Amino acid sequence: MSRWRLRALIVLVYVIVGIYVAWVYDYITPGLLRDVAEALLAVFLWFLVLLGIDLHIG
């Protein structure tokens, strides 16, 4: 395994563990995930927002 792949794997594991810990300690909630999903939809589908399409989830 090359050096950059090992480094990438370590970073990936670090981020996954961080997400798990944040979820367990309620820093990440379903409401936050919904808000992030709505924001990402609005960013990537901005032209639909300009056409008046509501991208709110729920």
PyMOL Python script that loads the backbone (N, CA, C, O; Angstrom):
from pymol import cmd

cmd.read_pdbstr("""\
ATOM      1  N   MET A   1       0.860  -1.171   0.000  1.00  0.00           N
ATOM      2  CA  MET A   1       0.000   0.000   0.000  1.00  0.00           C
ATOM      3  C   MET A   1       0.908   1.236   0.000  1.00  0.00           C
ATOM      4  O   MET A   1       1.852   1.341   0.783  1.00  0.00           O
ATOM      5  N   SER A   2       0.596   2.142  -0.883  1.00  0.00           N
ATOM      6  CA  SER A   2       1.439   3.331  -0.968  1.00  0.00           C
ATOM      7  C   SER A   2       1.200   4.262   0.219  1.00  0.00           C
ATOM      8  O   SER A   2       0.221   4.129   0.953  1.00  0.00           O
ATOM      9  N   ARG A   3       2.100   5.181   0.377  1.00  0.00           N
ATOM     10  CA  ARG A   3       2.069   6.071   1.529  1.00  0.00           C
ATOM     11  C   ARG A   3       0.825   6.962   1.530  1.00  0.00           C
ATOM     12  O   ARG A   3       0.233   7.179   2.588  1.00  0.00           O
ATOM     13  N   TRP A   4       0.414   7.485   0.363  1.00  0.00           N
ATOM     14  CA  TRP A   4      -0.741   8.371   0.324  1.00  0.00           C
ATOM     15  C   TRP A   4      -2.037   7.609   0.579  1.00  0.00           C
ATOM     16  O   TRP A   4      -2.977   8.160   1.151  1.00  0.00           O
ATOM     17  N   ARG A   5      -2.094   6.357   0.163  1.00  0.00           N
ATOM     18  CA  ARG A   5      -3.290   5.548   0.444  1.00  0.00           C
ATOM     19  C   ARG A   5      -3.427   5.259   1.928  1.00  0.00           C
ATOM     20  O   ARG A   5      -4.529   5.293   2.476  1.00  0.00           O
ATOM     21  N   LEU A   6      -2.314   4.979   2.572  1.00  0.00           N
ATOM     22  CA  LEU A   6      -2.338   4.744   4.012  1.00  0.00           C
ATOM     23  C   LEU A   6      -2.787   6.000   4.739  1.00  0.00           C
ATOM     24  O   LEU A   6      -3.597   5.931   5.663  1.00  0.00           O
ATOM     25  N   ARG A   7      -2.267   7.136   4.330  1.00  0.00           N
ATOM     26  CA  ARG A   7      -2.654   8.402   4.933  1.00  0.00           C
ATOM     27  C   ARG A   7      -4.141   8.685   4.705  1.00  0.00           C
ATOM     28  O   ARG A   7      -4.833   9.136   5.617  1.00  0.00           O
ATOM     29  N   ALA A   8      -4.627   8.426   3.508  1.00  0.00           N
ATOM     30  CA  ALA A   8      -6.039   8.635   3.196  1.00  0.00           C
ATOM     31  C   ALA A   8      -6.922   7.708   4.028  1.00  0.00           C
ATOM     32  O   ALA A   8      -7.992   8.115   4.482  1.00  0.00           O
ATOM     33  N   LEU A   9      -6.489   6.476   4.229  1.00  0.00           N
ATOM     34  CA  LEU A   9      -7.239   5.528   5.042  1.00  0.00           C
ATOM     35  C   LEU A   9      -7.304   5.992   6.498  1.00  0.00           C
ATOM     36  O   LEU A   9      -8.350   5.890   7.138  1.00  0.00           O
ATOM     37  N   ILE A  10      -6.203   6.492   7.011  1.00  0.00           N
ATOM     38  CA  ILE A  10      -6.179   6.992   8.385  1.00  0.00           C
ATOM     39  C   ILE A  10      -7.113   8.192   8.534  1.00  0.00           C
ATOM     40  O   ILE A  10      -7.841   8.292   9.522  1.00  0.00           O
ATOM     41  N   VAL A  11      -7.098   9.089   7.574  1.00  0.00           N
ATOM     42  CA  VAL A  11      -7.982  10.254   7.618  1.00  0.00           C
ATOM     43  C   VAL A  11      -9.439   9.816   7.535  1.00  0.00           C
ATOM     44  O   VAL A  11     -10.285  10.362   8.243  1.00  0.00           O
ATOM     45  N   LEU A  12      -9.741   8.855   6.698  1.00  0.00           N
ATOM     46  CA  LEU A  12     -11.105   8.358   6.565  1.00  0.00           C
ATOM     47  C   LEU A  12     -11.596   7.742   7.869  1.00  0.00           C
ATOM     48  O   LEU A  12     -12.714   8.024   8.301  1.00  0.00           O
ATOM     49  N   VAL A  13     -10.788   6.916   8.492  1.00  0.00           N
ATOM     50  CA  VAL A  13     -11.155   6.307   9.773  1.00  0.00           C
ATOM     51  C   VAL A  13     -11.352   7.392  10.826  1.00  0.00           C
ATOM     52  O   VAL A  13     -12.297   7.318  11.612  1.00  0.00           O
ATOM     53  N   TYR A  14     -10.486   8.389  10.857  1.00  0.00           N
ATOM     54  CA  TYR A  14     -10.583   9.494  11.813  1.00  0.00           C
ATOM     55  C   TYR A  14     -11.912  10.234  11.650  1.00  0.00           C
ATOM     56  O   TYR A  14     -12.579  10.543  12.638  1.00  0.00           O
ATOM     57  N   VAL A  15     -12.291  10.515  10.412  1.00  0.00           N
ATOM     58  CA  VAL A  15     -13.539  11.233  10.157  1.00  0.00           C
ATOM     59  C   VAL A  15     -14.745  10.375  10.534  1.00  0.00           C
ATOM     60  O   VAL A  15     -15.696  10.885  11.126  1.00  0.00           O
ATOM     61  N   ILE A  16     -14.725   9.098  10.209  1.00  0.00           N
ATOM     62  CA  ILE A  16     -15.841   8.215  10.548  1.00  0.00           C
ATOM     63  C   ILE A  16     -16.012   8.104  12.054  1.00  0.00           C
ATOM     64  O   ILE A  16     -17.136   8.148  12.554  1.00  0.00           O
ATOM     65  N   VAL A  17     -14.914   7.961  12.780  1.00  0.00           N
ATOM     66  CA  VAL A  17     -15.000   7.910  14.241  1.00  0.00           C
ATOM     67  C   VAL A  17     -15.515   9.241  14.784  1.00  0.00           C
ATOM     68  O   VAL A  17     -16.310   9.255  15.725  1.00  0.00           O
ATOM     69  N   GLY A  18     -15.081  10.343  14.215  1.00  0.00           N
ATOM     70  CA  GLY A  18     -15.558  11.660  14.636  1.00  0.00           C
ATOM     71  C   GLY A  18     -17.048  11.834  14.409  1.00  0.00           C
ATOM     72  O   GLY A  18     -17.739  12.397  15.257  1.00  0.00           O
ATOM     73  N   ILE A  19     -17.554  11.362  13.282  1.00  0.00           N
ATOM     74  CA  ILE A  19     -18.989  11.436  13.005  1.00  0.00           C
ATOM     75  C   ILE A  19     -19.759  10.582  14.000  1.00  0.00           C
ATOM     76  O   ILE A  19     -20.805  11.003  14.494  1.00  0.00           O
ATOM     77  N   TYR A  20     -19.266   9.404  14.298  1.00  0.00           N
ATOM     78  CA  TYR A  20     -19.932   8.531  15.271  1.00  0.00           C
ATOM     79  C   TYR A  20     -19.984   9.182  16.651  1.00  0.00           C
ATOM     80  O   TYR A  20     -21.030   9.180  17.300  1.00  0.00           O
ATOM     81  N   VAL A  21     -18.869   9.732  17.097  1.00  0.00           N
ATOM     82  CA  VAL A  21     -18.832  10.366  18.419  1.00  0.00           C
ATOM     83  C   VAL A  21     -19.766  11.580  18.452  1.00  0.00           C
ATOM     84  O   VAL A  21     -20.474  11.785  19.437  1.00  0.00           O
ATOM     85  N   ALA A  22     -19.774  12.377  17.395  1.00  0.00           N
ATOM     86  CA  ALA A  22     -20.667  13.536  17.345  1.00  0.00           C
ATOM     87  C   ALA A  22     -22.126  13.093  17.364  1.00  0.00           C
ATOM     88  O   ALA A  22     -22.959  13.766  17.973  1.00  0.00           O
ATOM     89  N   TRP A  23     -22.454  11.985  16.717  1.00  0.00           N
ATOM     90  CA  TRP A  23     -23.827  11.471  16.724  1.00  0.00           C
ATOM     91  C   TRP A  23     -24.221  10.993  18.127  1.00  0.00           C
ATOM     92  O   TRP A  23     -25.312  11.298  18.608  1.00  0.00           O
ATOM     93  N   VAL A  24     -23.335  10.252  18.770  1.00  0.00           N
ATOM     94  CA  VAL A  24     -23.619   9.709  20.103  1.00  0.00           C
ATOM     95  C   VAL A  24     -23.812  10.830  21.124  1.00  0.00           C
ATOM     96  O   VAL A  24     -24.668  10.720  22.001  1.00  0.00           O
ATOM     97  N   TYR A  25     -23.037  11.894  21.022  1.00  0.00           N
ATOM     98  CA  TYR A  25     -23.121  12.995  21.972  1.00  0.00           C
ATOM     99  C   TYR A  25     -24.073  14.096  21.507  1.00  0.00           C
ATOM    100  O   TYR A  25     -24.039  15.208  22.035  1.00  0.00           O
ATOM    101  N   ASP A  26     -24.917  13.796  20.526  1.00  0.00           N
ATOM    102  CA  ASP A  26     -25.992  14.678  20.044  1.00  0.00           C
ATOM    103  C   ASP A  26     -25.505  15.992  19.448  1.00  0.00           C
ATOM    104  O   ASP A  26     -26.223  16.991  19.492  1.00  0.00           O
ATOM    105  N   TYR A  27     -24.309  16.006  18.898  1.00  0.00           N
ATOM    106  CA  TYR A  27     -23.895  17.165  18.122  1.00  0.00           C
ATOM    107  C   TYR A  27     -24.454  17.073  16.702  1.00  0.00           C
ATOM    108  O   TYR A  27     -24.663  18.093  16.045  1.00  0.00           O
ATOM    109  N   ILE A  28     -24.689  15.870  16.242  1.00  0.00           N
ATOM    110  CA  ILE A  28     -25.341  15.628  14.962  1.00  0.00           C
ATOM    111  C   ILE A  28     -26.692  14.990  15.266  1.00  0.00           C
ATOM    112  O   ILE A  28     -26.764  13.938  15.902  1.00  0.00           O
ATOM    113  N   THR A  29     -27.756  15.633  14.808  1.00  0.00           N
ATOM    114  CA  THR A  29     -29.110  15.144  15.052  1.00  0.00           C
ATOM    115  C   THR A  29     -29.818  14.953  13.713  1.00  0.00           C
ATOM    116  O   THR A  29     -29.357  15.448  12.685  1.00  0.00           O
ATOM    117  N   PRO A  30     -30.941  14.231  13.730  1.00  0.00           N
ATOM    118  CA  PRO A  30     -31.697  14.088  12.481  1.00  0.00           C
ATOM    119  C   PRO A  30     -32.130  15.443  11.904  1.00  0.00           C
ATOM    120  O   PRO A  30     -32.165  15.619  10.686  1.00  0.00           O
ATOM    121  N   GLY A  31     -32.458  16.397  12.782  1.00  0.00           N
ATOM    122  CA  GLY A  31     -32.840  17.727  12.306  1.00  0.00           C
ATOM    123  C   GLY A  31     -31.694  18.425  11.596  1.00  0.00           C
ATOM    124  O   GLY A  31     -31.895  19.086  10.577  1.00  0.00           O
ATOM    125  N   LEU A  32     -30.498  18.277  12.134  1.00  0.00           N
ATOM    126  CA  LEU A  32     -29.325  18.867  11.498  1.00  0.00           C
ATOM    127  C   LEU A  32     -29.063  18.214  10.144  1.00  0.00           C
ATOM    128  O   LEU A  32     -28.740  18.899   9.174  1.00  0.00           O
ATOM    129  N   LEU A  33     -29.201  16.907  10.079  1.00  0.00           N
ATOM    130  CA  LEU A  33     -29.000  16.204   8.809  1.00  0.00           C
ATOM    131  C   LEU A  33     -30.009  16.664   7.759  1.00  0.00           C
ATOM    132  O   LEU A  33     -29.667  16.819   6.587  1.00  0.00           O
ATOM    133  N   ARG A  34     -31.260  16.881   8.188  1.00  0.00           N
ATOM    134  CA  ARG A  34     -32.286  17.376   7.269  1.00  0.00           C
ATOM    135  C   ARG A  34     -31.931  18.771   6.767  1.00  0.00           C
ATOM    136  O   ARG A  34     -32.069  19.061   5.579  1.00  0.00           O
ATOM    137  N   ASP A  35     -31.477  19.632   7.669  1.00  0.00           N
ATOM    138  CA  ASP A  35     -31.100  20.991   7.275  1.00  0.00           C
ATOM    139  C   ASP A  35     -29.929  20.990   6.296  1.00  0.00           C
ATOM    140  O   ASP A  35     -29.919  21.753   5.330  1.00  0.00           O
ATOM    141  N   VAL A  36     -28.948  20.134   6.550  1.00  0.00           N
ATOM    142  CA  VAL A  36     -27.798  20.035   5.647  1.00  0.00           C
ATOM    143  C   VAL A  36     -28.238  19.505   4.285  1.00  0.00           C
ATOM    144  O   VAL A  36     -27.777  19.988   3.251  1.00  0.00           O
ATOM    145  N   ALA A  37     -29.121  18.520   4.282  1.00  0.00           N
ATOM    146  CA  ALA A  37     -29.617  17.965   3.016  1.00  0.00           C
ATOM    147  C   ALA A  37     -30.379  19.039   2.231  1.00  0.00           C
ATOM    148  O   ALA A  37     -30.217  19.145   1.015  1.00  0.00           O
ATOM    149  N   GLU A  38     -31.201  19.826   2.908  1.00  0.00           N
ATOM    150  CA  GLU A  38     -31.929  20.906   2.233  1.00  0.00           C
ATOM    151  C   GLU A  38     -30.957  21.933   1.655  1.00  0.00           C
ATOM    152  O   GLU A  38     -31.134  22.397   0.529  1.00  0.00           O
ATOM    153  N   ALA A  39     -29.937  22.283   2.426  1.00  0.00           N
ATOM    154  CA  ALA A  39     -28.961  23.256   1.953  1.00  0.00           C
ATOM    155  C   ALA A  39     -28.205  22.729   0.736  1.00  0.00           C
ATOM    156  O   ALA A  39     -27.985  23.466  -0.225  1.00  0.00           O
ATOM    157  N   LEU A  40     -27.807  21.457   0.773  1.00  0.00           N
ATOM    158  CA  LEU A  40     -27.096  20.880  -0.376  1.00  0.00           C
ATOM    159  C   LEU A  40     -27.985  20.820  -1.611  1.00  0.00           C
ATOM    160  O   LEU A  40     -27.528  21.085  -2.723  1.00  0.00           O
ATOM    161  N   LEU A  41     -29.249  20.473  -1.418  1.00  0.00           N
ATOM    162  CA  LEU A  41     -30.173  20.480  -2.552  1.00  0.00           C
ATOM    163  C   LEU A  41     -30.291  21.875  -3.147  1.00  0.00           C
ATOM    164  O   LEU A  41     -30.267  22.036  -4.368  1.00  0.00           O
ATOM    165  N   ALA A  42     -30.418  22.880  -2.295  1.00  0.00           N
ATOM    166  CA  ALA A  42     -30.550  24.255  -2.779  1.00  0.00           C
ATOM    167  C   ALA A  42     -29.286  24.722  -3.499  1.00  0.00           C
ATOM    168  O   ALA A  42     -29.370  25.464  -4.478  1.00  0.00           O
ATOM    169  N   VAL A  43     -28.130  24.298  -3.026  1.00  0.00           N
ATOM    170  CA  VAL A  43     -26.876  24.709  -3.667  1.00  0.00           C
ATOM    171  C   VAL A  43     -26.731  24.059  -5.035  1.00  0.00           C
ATOM    172  O   VAL A  43     -26.397  24.737  -6.007  1.00  0.00           O
ATOM    173  N   PHE A  44     -26.978  22.754  -5.126  1.00  0.00           N
ATOM    174  CA  PHE A  44     -26.767  22.058  -6.385  1.00  0.00           C
ATOM    175  C   PHE A  44     -27.932  22.192  -7.367  1.00  0.00           C
ATOM    176  O   PHE A  44     -27.749  22.035  -8.574  1.00  0.00           O
ATOM    177  N   LEU A  45     -29.117  22.480  -6.854  1.00  0.00           N
ATOM    178  CA  LEU A  45     -30.291  22.636  -7.722  1.00  0.00           C
ATOM    179  C   LEU A  45     -30.821  24.059  -7.640  1.00  0.00           C
ATOM    180  O   LEU A  45     -32.035  24.262  -7.615  1.00  0.00           O
ATOM    181  N   TRP A  46     -29.928  25.056  -7.596  1.00  0.00           N
ATOM    182  CA  TRP A  46     -30.310  26.444  -7.407  1.00  0.00           C
ATOM    183  C   TRP A  46     -31.247  26.940  -8.501  1.00  0.00           C
ATOM    184  O   TRP A  46     -32.090  27.801  -8.249  1.00  0.00           O
ATOM    185  N   PHE A  47     -31.112  26.417  -9.687  1.00  0.00           N
ATOM    186  CA  PHE A  47     -31.968  26.852 -10.783  1.00  0.00           C
ATOM    187  C   PHE A  47     -33.424  26.477 -10.528  1.00  0.00           C
ATOM    188  O   PHE A  47     -34.329  27.190 -10.960  1.00  0.00           O
ATOM    189  N   LEU A  48     -33.661  25.359  -9.826  1.00  0.00           N
ATOM    190  CA  LEU A  48     -35.034  24.994  -9.475  1.00  0.00           C
ATOM    191  C   LEU A  48     -35.592  25.942  -8.425  1.00  0.00           C
ATOM    192  O   LEU A  48     -36.780  26.263  -8.444  1.00  0.00           O
ATOM    193  N   VAL A  49     -34.736  26.392  -7.505  1.00  0.00           N
ATOM    194  CA  VAL A  49     -35.169  27.362  -6.502  1.00  0.00           C
ATOM    195  C   VAL A  49     -35.586  28.652  -7.192  1.00  0.00           C
ATOM    196  O   VAL A  49     -36.591  29.257  -6.818  1.00  0.00           O
ATOM    197  N   LEU A  50     -34.827  29.078  -8.194  1.00  0.00           N
ATOM    198  CA  LEU A  50     -35.168  30.301  -8.924  1.00  0.00           C
ATOM    199  C   LEU A  50     -36.463  30.150  -9.716  1.00  0.00           C
ATOM    200  O   LEU A  50     -37.142  31.138  -9.996  1.00  0.00           O
ATOM    201  N   LEU A  51     -36.806  28.916 -10.076  1.00  0.00           N
ATOM    202  CA  LEU A  51     -38.061  28.671 -10.783  1.00  0.00           C
ATOM    203  C   LEU A  51     -39.244  28.553  -9.830  1.00  0.00           C
ATOM    204  O   LEU A  51     -40.381  28.374 -10.268  1.00  0.00           O
ATOM    205  N   GLY A  52     -38.983  28.652  -8.532  1.00  0.00           N
ATOM    206  CA  GLY A  52     -40.047  28.625  -7.538  1.00  0.00           C
ATOM    207  C   GLY A  52     -40.356  27.250  -6.956  1.00  0.00           C
ATOM    208  O   GLY A  52     -41.364  27.087  -6.269  1.00  0.00           O
ATOM    209  N   ILE A  53     -39.516  26.269  -7.215  1.00  0.00           N
ATOM    210  CA  ILE A  53     -39.750  24.921  -6.689  1.00  0.00           C
ATOM    211  C   ILE A  53     -39.216  24.860  -5.262  1.00  0.00           C
ATOM    212  O   ILE A  53     -38.083  25.257  -4.989  1.00  0.00           O
ATOM    213  N   ASP A  54     -40.055  24.354  -4.357  1.00  0.00           N
ATOM    214  CA  ASP A  54     -39.704  24.265  -2.951  1.00  0.00           C
ATOM    215  C   ASP A  54     -38.897  22.990  -2.718  1.00  0.00           C
ATOM    216  O   ASP A  54     -39.360  21.887  -3.010  1.00  0.00           O
ATOM    217  N   LEU A  55     -37.690  23.154  -2.192  1.00  0.00           N
ATOM    218  CA  LEU A  55     -36.803  22.007  -1.941  1.00  0.00           C
ATOM    219  C   LEU A  55     -36.746  21.636  -0.463  1.00  0.00           C
ATOM    220  O   LEU A  55     -35.880  20.863  -0.054  1.00  0.00           O
ATOM    221  N   HIS A  56     -37.659  22.179   0.344  1.00  0.00           N
ATOM    222  CA  HIS A  56     -37.662  21.848   1.771  1.00  0.00           C
ATOM    223  C   HIS A  56     -38.108  20.407   1.974  1.00  0.00           C
ATOM    224  O   HIS A  56     -39.046  19.942   1.327  1.00  0.00           O
ATOM    225  N   ILE A  57     -37.439  19.712   2.866  1.00  0.00           N
ATOM    226  CA  ILE A  57     -37.751  18.320   3.173  1.00  0.00           C
ATOM    227  C   ILE A  57     -38.653  18.294   4.395  1.00  0.00           C
ATOM    228  O   ILE A  57     -38.352  18.931   5.405  1.00  0.00           O
ATOM    229  N   GLY A  58     -39.734  17.577   4.313  1.00  0.00           N
ATOM    230  CA  GLY A  58     -40.626  17.447   5.466  1.00  0.00           C
ATOM    231  C   GLY A  58     -41.654  18.443   5.470  1.00  0.00           C
ATOM    232  O   GLY A  58     -42.486  18.468   6.377  1.00  0.00           O
TER     233      GLY A  58
END
""", "prot")
cmd.dss("prot")
cmd.show_as("cartoon", "prot")
cmd.util.cbc("prot")
cmd.orient("prot")
